[in-house]
């Protein structure tokens, strides 16, 4: 239990750093329609790793929208062996650059807003990921 408390504390520290230093703009991270995203994501999404715990991630997309920091905080607490990444990405429907947070382990990315696992290379290309800052790398 102490480990989870320490991880949760560190995630909260990360949230403060992310909001103050990266200019968190996740409130503007509104996706395309579900149908459009499903088509595009099906080409780069992968099956969840067997050891990934998603039990605390809300099932409904509307409960995850604009909450990347909170979703990754929840995910990191349940999956401590994943690195947390703060980065700039290009929003797929508006071409706007926004701050975003996701988790990464090896060549797999977990996006908490979409509650989906992706091939790292395809994710980075699709969202034009830049200015990455890694936290709790393993």
Backbone as JSON Lines, residues from 0, in Angstrom:
{"i":0,"aa":"X","n":[0.82,-1.2,0.0],"ca":[0.0,0.0,0.0],"c":[0.86,1.25,0.0]}
{"i":1,"aa":"X","n":[2.01,1.2,0.65],"ca":[2.88,2.36,0.68],"c":[3.35,2.71,-0.72]}
{"i":2,"aa":"X","n":[3.68,1.7,-1.52],"ca":[4.13,1.96,-2.88],"c":[3.07,2.7,-3.67]}
{"i":3,"aa":"X","n":[1.82,2.28,-3.57],"ca":[0.74,2.95,-4.29],"c":[0.59,4.4,-3.82]}
{"i":4,"aa":"X","n":[0.72,4.63,-2.52],"ca":[0.62,5.98,-1.98],"c":[1.75,6.86,-2.52]}
{"i":5,"aa":"X","n":[2.97,6.29,-2.56],"ca":[4.11,7.03,-3.09],"c":[3.92,7.34,-4.57]}
{"i":6,"aa":"X","n":[3.43,6.38,-5.33],"ca":[3.19,6.59,-6.75],"c":[2.13,7.67,-6.93]}
{"i":7,"aa":"X","n":[1.04,7.58,-6.18],"ca":[-0.02,8.57,-6.28],"c":[0.49,9.96,-5.93]}
{"i":8,"aa":"X","n":[1.31,10.06,-4.9],"ca":[1.9,11.35,-4.53],"c":[2.75,11.89,-5.67]}
{"i":9,"aa":"X","n":[3.59,11.03,-6.26],"ca":[4.45,11.47,-7.36],"c":[3.62,11.88,-8.57]}
{"i":10,"aa":"X","n":[2.54,11.19,-8.83],"ca":[1.67,11.55,-9.95],"c":[1.07,12.93,-9.7]}
{"i":11,"aa":"X","n":[0.66,13.19,-8.47],"ca":[0.11,14.51,-8.15],"c":[1.16,15.6,-8.32]}
{"i":12,"aa":"X","n":[2.4,15.31,-7.94],"ca":[3.49,16.27,-8.16],"c":[3.64,16.51,-9.66]}
{"i":13,"aa":"X","n":[3.58,15.44,-10.42],"ca":[3.69,15.55,-11.88],"c":[2.58,16.43,-12.44]}
{"i":14,"aa":"X","n":[1.38,16.28,-11.92],"ca":[0.26,17.09,-12.4],"c":[0.56,18.57,-12.19]}
{"i":15,"aa":"X","n":[1.06,18.9,-11.02],"ca":[1.39,20.3,-10.73],"c":[2.46,20.8,-11.69]}
{"i":16,"aa":"X","n":[3.51,20.0,-11.9],"ca":[4.58,20.38,-12.83],"c":[4.02,20.56,-14.22]}
{"i":17,"aa":"X","n":[3.21,19.61,-14.65],"ca":[2.66,19.65,-16.0],"c":[1.79,20.89,-16.2]}
{"i":18,"aa":"X","n":[0.95,21.19,-15.24],"ca":[0.07,22.35,-15.36],"c":[0.85,23.65,-15.34]}
{"i":19,"aa":"X","n":[1.83,23.76,-14.47],"ca":[2.59,24.99,-14.34],"c":[3.62,25.19,-15.45]}
{"i":20,"aa":"X","n":[4.3,24.12,-15.84],"ca":[5.42,24.26,-16.77],"c":[5.06,23.98,-18.22]}
{"i":21,"aa":"X","n":[4.13,23.1,-18.46],"ca":[3.82,22.73,-19.84],"c":[2.6,23.45,-20.37]}
{"i":22,"aa":"X","n":[1.98,24.25,-19.54],"ca":[0.8,24.98,-20.01],"c":[-0.31,24.04,-20.41]}
{"i":23,"aa":"X","n":[-0.69,23.17,-19.52],"ca":[-1.66,22.13,-19.83],"c":[-2.9,22.71,-20.51]}
{"i":24,"aa":"X","n":[-3.17,22.21,-21.7],"ca":[-4.32,22.68,-22.47],"c":[-5.22,21.52,-22.83]}
{"i":25,"aa":"X","n":[-5.27,20.52,-21.99],"ca":[-6.04,19.33,-22.32],"c":[-7.52,19.6,-22.45]}
{"i":26,"aa":"X","n":[-8.0,20.72,-21.93],"ca":[-9.43,21.0,-22.07],"c":[-9.81,21.22,-23.52]}
{"i":27,"aa":"X","n":[-8.84,21.49,-24.38],"ca":[-9.13,21.67,-25.79],"c":[-8.97,20.37,-26.57]}
{"i":28,"aa":"X","n":[-8.7,19.26,-25.89],"ca":[-8.46,18.0,-26.56],"c":[-9.79,17.29,-26.8]}
{"i":29,"aa":"X","n":[-10.55,17.82,-27.74],"ca":[-11.85,17.22,-28.08],"c":[-11.66,16.4,-29.36]}
{"i":30,"aa":"X","n":[-12.01,15.12,-29.32],"ca":[-11.74,14.26,-30.47],"c":[-12.72,14.46,-31.62]}
{"i":31,"aa":"X","n":[-12.37,13.83,-32.76],"ca":[-13.32,13.72,-33.87],"c":[-14.49,12.89,-33.38]}
{"i":32,"aa":"X","n":[-15.44,12.65,-34.26],"ca":[-16.56,11.8,-33.85],"c":[-16.02,10.41,-33.54]}
{"i":33,"aa":"X","n":[-16.76,9.67,-32.75],"ca":[-16.35,8.32,-32.39],"c":[-16.11,7.45,-33.63]}
{"i":34,"aa":"X","n":[-16.97,7.58,-34.62],"ca":[-16.84,6.77,-35.84],"c":[-15.56,7.09,-36.59]}
{"i":35,"aa":"X","n":[-15.22,8.36,-36.7],"ca":[-13.99,8.76,-37.4],"c":[-12.75,8.25,-36.67]}
{"i":36,"aa":"X","n":[-12.75,8.41,-35.37],"ca":[-11.6,7.96,-34.6],"c":[-11.46,6.45,-34.62]}
{"i":37,"aa":"X","n":[-12.57,5.74,-34.53],"ca":[-12.51,4.28,-34.55],"c":[-11.85,3.77,-35.82]}
{"i":38,"aa":"X","n":[-12.18,4.39,-36.93],"ca":[-11.59,3.98,-38.2],"c":[-10.09,4.23,-38.21]}
{"i":39,"aa":"X","n":[-9.69,5.41,-37.8],"ca":[-8.27,5.76,-37.8],"c":[-7.49,4.96,-36.75]}
{"i":40,"aa":"X","n":[-8.05,4.82,-35.57],"ca":[-7.35,4.14,-34.5],"c":[-7.24,2.64,-34.73]}
{"i":41,"aa":"X","n":[-8.17,2.06,-35.45],"ca":[-8.13,0.61,-35.68],"c":[-6.85,0.21,-36.41]}
{"i":42,"aa":"X","n":[-6.27,1.13,-37.15],"ca":[-5.06,0.83,-37.89],"c":[-3.8,0.88,-37.02]}
{"i":43,"aa":"X","n":[-3.87,1.55,-35.9],"ca":[-2.67,1.64,-35.07],"c":[-2.88,1.11,-33.65]}
{"i":44,"aa":"X","n":[-4.11,0.78,-33.28],"ca":[-4.34,0.25,-31.94],"c":[-3.92,-1.22,-31.89]}
{"i":45,"aa":"X","n":[-3.56,-1.64,-30.7],"ca":[-3.15,-3.03,-30.49],"c":[-3.89,-3.58,-29.28]}
{"i":46,"aa":"X","n":[-3.82,-4.87,-29.12],"ca":[-4.47,-5.52,-27.97],"c":[-3.76,-5.09,-26.69]}
{"i":47,"aa":"X","n":[-4.51,-4.95,-25.6],"ca":[-3.88,-4.58,-24.33],"c":[-2.9,-5.65,-23.88]}
{"i":48,"aa":"X","n":[-1.76,-5.24,-23.31],"ca":[-0.87,-6.24,-22.72],"c":[-1.6,-7.02,-21.64]}
{"i":49,"aa":"X","n":[-1.27,-8.27,-21.49],"ca":[-1.97,-9.14,-20.54],"c":[-1.9,-8.62,-19.1]}
{"i":50,"aa":"X","n":[-0.82,-7.94,-18.76],"ca":[-0.65,-7.48,-17.37],"c":[-1.18,-6.07,-17.12]}
{"i":51,"aa":"X","n":[-1.77,-5.43,-18.11],"ca":[-2.28,-4.06,-17.93],"c":[-3.58,-4.07,-17.13]}
{"i":52,"aa":"X","n":[-3.63,-3.23,-16.11],"ca":[-4.81,-3.11,-15.26],"c":[-5.57,-1.84,-15.63]}
{"i":53,"aa":"X","n":[-6.73,-2.03,-16.25],"ca":[-7.58,-0.9,-16.64],"c":[-8.84,-0.82,-15.79]}
{"i":54,"aa":"X","n":[-8.86,-1.52,-14.69],"ca":[-10.08,-1.65,-13.9],"c":[-10.6,-0.33,-13.34]}
{"i":55,"aa":"X","n":[-9.75,0.68,-13.21],"ca":[-10.2,1.94,-12.64],"c":[-10.39,3.05,-13.69]}
{"i":56,"aa":"X","n":[-10.17,2.73,-14.95],"ca":[-10.37,3.7,-16.02],"c":[-11.85,3.7,-16.4]}
{"i":57,"aa":"X","n":[-12.5,4.86,-16.41],"ca":[-13.93,4.9,-16.75],"c":[-14.2,4.29,-18.13]}
{"i":58,"aa":"X","n":[-15.31,3.59,-18.25],"ca":[-15.65,2.91,-19.5],"c":[-16.14,3.87,-20.58]}
{"i":59,"aa":"X","n":[-16.83,4.93,-20.19],"ca":[-17.41,5.85,-21.16],"c":[-16.41,6.93,-21.58]}
{"i":60,"aa":"X","n":[-16.31,7.14,-22.9],"ca":[-15.42,8.16,-23.43],"c":[-15.73,9.53,-22.84]}
{"i":61,"aa":"X","n":[-16.98,9.84,-22.66],"ca":[-17.36,11.16,-22.13],"c":[-16.81,11.38,-20.72]}
{"i":62,"aa":"X","n":[-16.56,10.31,-19.98],"ca":[-15.99,10.42,-18.64],"c":[-14.47,10.6,-18.66]}
{"i":63,"aa":"X","n":[-13.86,10.41,-19.83],"ca":[-12.41,10.52,-19.95],"c":[-11.95,11.76,-20.72]}
{"i":64,"aa":"X","n":[-12.85,12.35,-21.5],"ca":[-12.49,13.5,-22.31],"c":[-11.94,14.64,-21.48]}
{"i":65,"aa":"X","n":[-10.9,15.28,-21.99],"ca":[-10.28,16.44,-21.33],"c":[-9.67,16.11,-19.98]}
{"i":66,"aa":"X","n":[-9.37,14.84,-19.75],"ca":[-8.85,14.42,-18.44],"c":[-7.63,13.53,-18.59]}
{"i":67,"aa":"X","n":[-6.73,13.86,-19.52],"ca":[-5.57,12.99,-19.77],"c":[-4.7,12.84,-18.52]}
{"i":68,"aa":"X","n":[-4.49,13.91,-17.79],"ca":[-3.64,13.83,-16.6],"c":[-4.27,12.91,-15.55]}
{"i":69,"aa":"X","n":[-5.55,13.07,-15.32],"ca":[-6.22,12.22,-14.34],"c":[-6.24,10.77,-14.79]}
{"i":70,"aa":"X","n":[-6.5,10.51,-16.07],"ca":[-6.54,9.13,-16.56],"c":[-5.18,8.46,-16.45]}
{"i":71,"aa":"X","n":[-4.12,9.19,-16.76],"ca":[-2.78,8.6,-16.66],"c":[-2.37,8.45,-15.2]}
{"i":72,"aa":"X","n":[-2.82,9.34,-14.33],"ca":[-2.57,9.17,-12.89],"c":[-3.2,7.88,-12.4]}
{"i":73,"aa":"X","n":[-4.42,7.63,-12.8],"ca":[-5.12,6.4,-12.41],"c":[-4.39,5.19,-12.99]}
{"i":74,"aa":"X","n":[-4.04,5.26,-14.26],"ca":[-3.36,4.15,-14.92],"c":[-2.01,3.87,-14.28]}
{"i":75,"aa":"X","n":[-1.22,4.9,-14.03],"ca":[0.12,4.74,-13.46],"c":[0.05,4.13,-12.06]}
{"i":76,"aa":"X","n":[-0.94,4.51,-11.28],"ca":[-1.08,3.95,-9.94],"c":[-1.31,2.44,-10.01]}
{"i":77,"aa":"X","n":[-2.1,1.99,-10.98],"ca":[-2.38,0.56,-11.12],"c":[-1.31,-0.18,-11.92]}
{"i":78,"aa":"X","n":[-0.48,0.55,-12.67],"ca":[0.53,-0.04,-13.55],"c":[1.86,0.68,-13.36]}
{"i":79,"aa":"X","n":[2.53,0.47,-12.23],"ca":[3.72,1.26,-11.89],"c":[4.92,1.04,-12.8]}
{"i":80,"aa":"X","n":[4.92,0.01,-13.63],"ca":[6.08,-0.24,-14.49],"c":[6.01,0.52,-15.82]}
{"i":81,"aa":"X","n":[5.03,1.36,-16.02],"ca":[4.91,2.17,-17.23],"c":[5.47,3.57,-16.96]}
{"i":82,"aa":"X","n":[6.12,4.15,-17.97],"ca":[6.61,5.53,-17.88],"c":[5.46,6.47,-18.22]}
{"i":83,"aa":"X","n":[5.44,7.63,-17.59],"ca":[4.46,8.67,-17.91],"c":[5.16,9.67,-18.83]}
{"i":84,"aa":"X","n":[4.47,10.06,-19.89],"ca":[5.05,10.98,-20.87],"c":[4.14,12.19,-21.01]}
{"i":85,"aa":"X","n":[4.74,13.36,-20.88],"ca":[4.05,14.62,-21.18],"c":[4.64,15.11,-22.49]}
{"i":86,"aa":"X","n":[3.78,15.52,-23.41],"ca":[4.26,15.91,-24.74],"c":[3.31,16.89,-25.38]}
{"i":87,"aa":"X","n":[3.74,17.42,-26.5],"ca":[2.88,18.23,-27.36],"c":[2.45,17.33,-28.5]}
{"i":88,"aa":"X","n":[1.17,17.41,-28.87],"ca":[0.7,16.64,-30.02],"c":[-0.15,17.54,-30.89]}
{"i":89,"aa":"X","n":[-0.38,17.08,-32.1],"ca":[-1.26,17.81,-33.01],"c":[-2.61,17.12,-32.97]}
{"i":90,"aa":"X","n":[-3.62,17.88,-32.61],"ca":[-4.96,17.31,-32.52],"c":[-5.41,16.87,-33.91]}
{"i":91,"aa":"X","n":[-5.94,15.64,-34.03],"ca":[-6.27,15.12,-35.36],"c":[-7.38,15.84,-36.11]}
{"i":92,"aa":"X","n":[-8.29,16.5,-35.42],"ca":[-9.36,17.16,-36.16],"c":[-9.16,18.66,-36.34]}
{"i":93,"aa":"X","n":[-8.39,19.28,-35.46],"ca":[-8.23,20.74,-35.55],"c":[-6.83,21.17,-35.99]}
{"i":94,"aa":"X","n":[-5.89,20.24,-35.99],"ca":[-4.47,20.54,-36.27],"c":[-3.87,21.47,-35.22]}
{"i":95,"aa":"X","n":[-4.53,21.65,-34.11],"ca":[-4.04,22.48,-33.02],"c":[-3.02,21.7,-32.19]}
{"i":96,"aa":"X","n":[-1.94,22.39,-31.79],"ca":[-0.95,21.77,-30.91],"c":[-1.47,21.87,-29.47]}
{"i":97,"aa":"X","n":[-1.48,20.76,-28.78],"ca":[-1.97,20.74,-27.4],"c":[-1.03,19.91,-26.53]}
{"i":98,"aa":"X","n":[-1.04,20.22,-25.25],"ca":[-0.31,19.42,-24.27],"c":[-1.13,18.16,-24.0]}
{"i":99,"aa":"X","n":[-0.45,17.06,-23.84],"ca":[-1.15,15.8,-23.59],"c":[-0.25,14.9,-22.75]}
{"i":100,"aa":"X","n":[-0.84,13.96,-22.06],"ca":[-0.11,13.03,-21.24],"c":[-0.58,11.62,-21.56]}
{"i":101,"aa":"X","n":[0.38,10.69,-21.64],"ca":[0.07,9.3,-21.93],"c":[1.11,8.42,-21.23]}
{"i":102,"aa":"X","n":[0.93,7.13,-21.28],"ca":[1.87,6.19,-20.66],"c":[2.54,5.38,-21.76]}
{"i":103,"aa":"X","n":[3.73,4.92,-21.44],"ca":[4.52,4.2,-22.44],"c":[5.35,3.12,-21.78]}
{"i":104,"aa":"X","n":[5.42,1.98,-22.45],"ca":[6.31,0.9,-22.01],"c":[6.79,0.19,-23.27]}
{"i":105,"aa":"X","n":[8.09,0.25,-23.49],"ca":[8.65,-0.36,-24.71],"c":[8.07,0.3,-25.94]}
{"i":106,"aa":"X","n":[7.54,-0.51,-26.84],"ca":[6.97,0.02,-28.08],"c":[5.45,0.14,-28.02]}
{"i":107,"aa":"X","n":[4.92,0.26,-26.79],"ca":[3.47,0.36,-26.59],"c":[3.14,1.66,-25.87]}
{"i":108,"aa":"X","n":[2.1,2.34,-26.35],"ca":[1.59,3.57,-25.73],"c":[0.17,3.3,-25.24]}
{"i":109,"aa":"X","n":[-0.15,3.81,-24.04],"ca":[-1.52,3.79,-23.55],"c":[-2.0,5.22,-23.49]}
{"i":110,"aa":"X","n":[-3.07,5.52,-24.22],"ca":[-3.7,6.84,-24.19],"c":[-4.93,6.73,-23.29]}
{"i":111,"aa":"X","n":[-4.88,7.43,-22.17],"ca":[-5.95,7.34,-21.19],"c":[-7.26,7.96,-21.63]}
{"i":112,"aa":"X","n":[-7.21,8.97,-22.49],"ca":[-8.45,9.6,-22.96],"c":[-9.23,8.6,-23.8]}
{"i":113,"aa":"X","n":[-8.52,7.9,-24.67],"ca":[-9.2,6.92,-25.53],"c":[-9.19,5.52,-24.93]}
{"i":114,"aa":"X","n":[-8.53,5.35,-23.79],"ca":[-8.44,4.06,-23.11],"c":[-8.05,2.96,-24.11]}
{"i":115,"aa":"X","n":[-7.01,3.26,-24.88],"ca":[-6.59,2.36,-25.95],"c":[-5.07,2.25,-25.96]}
{"i":116,"aa":"X","n":[-4.6,1.06,-26.32],"ca":[-3.17,0.82,-26.48],"c":[-2.82,0.95,-27.95]}
{"i":117,"aa":"X","n":[-1.65,1.54,-28.21],"ca":[-1.22,1.8,-29.58],"c":[0.21,1.36,-29.79]}
{"i":118,"aa":"X","n":[0.51,1.05,-31.03],"ca":[1.88,0.88,-31.45],"c":[2.56,2.24,-31.3]}
{"i":119,"aa":"X","n":[3.68,2.28,-30.6],"ca":[4.33,3.56,-30.28],"c":[4.66,4.36,-31.54]}
{"i":120,"aa":"X","n":[5.29,3.73,-32.5],"ca":[5.71,4.45,-33.7],"c":[4.52,5.05,-34.45]}
{"i":121,"aa":"X","n":[3.46,4.28,-34.61],"ca":[2.28,4.78,-35.31],"c":[1.61,5.91,-34.55]}
{"i":122,"aa":"X","n":[1.55,5.79,-33.22],"ca":[0.96,6.83,-32.38],"c":[1.73,8.15,-32.52]}
{"i":123,"aa":"X","n":[3.07,8.06,-32.45],"ca":[3.91,9.25,-32.54],"c":[3.76,9.93,-33.9]}
{"i":124,"aa":"X","n":[3.64,9.15,-34.96],"ca":[3.48,9.72,-36.3],"c":[2.09,10.34,-36.45]}
{"i":125,"aa":"X","n":[1.05,9.6,-36.05],"ca":[-0.33,10.07,-36.21],"c":[-0.56,11.39,-35.49]}
{"i":126,"aa":"X","n":[-0.09,11.49,-34.25],"ca":[-0.32,12.69,-33.44],"c":[0.83,13.7,-33.53]}
{"i":127,"aa":"X","n":[1.85,13.4,-34.31],"ca":[3.0,14.31,-34.47],"c":[3.55,14.71,-33.1]}
{"i":128,"aa":"X","n":[3.88,13.71,-32.3],"ca":[4.35,13.92,-30.93],"c":[5.7,14.65,-30.94]}
{"i":129,"aa":"X","n":[5.8,15.7,-30.1],"ca":[7.03,16.47,-29.94],"c":[7.19,16.89,-28.48]}
{"i":130,"aa":"X","n":[8.4,17.31,-28.17],"ca":[8.71,17.87,-26.84],"c":[8.32,16.94,-25.71]}
{"i":131,"aa":"X","n":[8.74,15.68,-25.82],"ca":[8.41,14.7,-24.79],"c":[9.23,14.93,-23.52]}
{"i":132,"aa":"X","n":[8.58,14.75,-22.4],"ca":[9.24,14.71,-21.11],"c":[8.8,13.41,-20.45]}
{"i":133,"aa":"X","n":[9.79,12.57,-20.11],"ca":[9.49,11.27,-19.52],"c":[9.59,11.36,-18.0]}
{"i":134,"aa":"X","n":[8.65,10.74,-17.34],"ca":[8.64,10.67,-15.88],"c":[8.58,9.2,-15.49]}
{"i":135,"aa":"X","n":[9.36,8.83,-14.5],"ca":[9.37,7.46,-13.97],"c":[9.67,6.43,-15.05]}
{"i":136,"aa":"X","n":[10.72,6.7,-15.8],"ca":[11.15,5.73,-16.81],"c":[11.64,4.47,-16.11]}
{"i":137,"aa":"X","n":[11.42,3.36,-16.78],"ca":[11.87,2.07,-16.21],"c":[12.99,1.5,-17.04]}
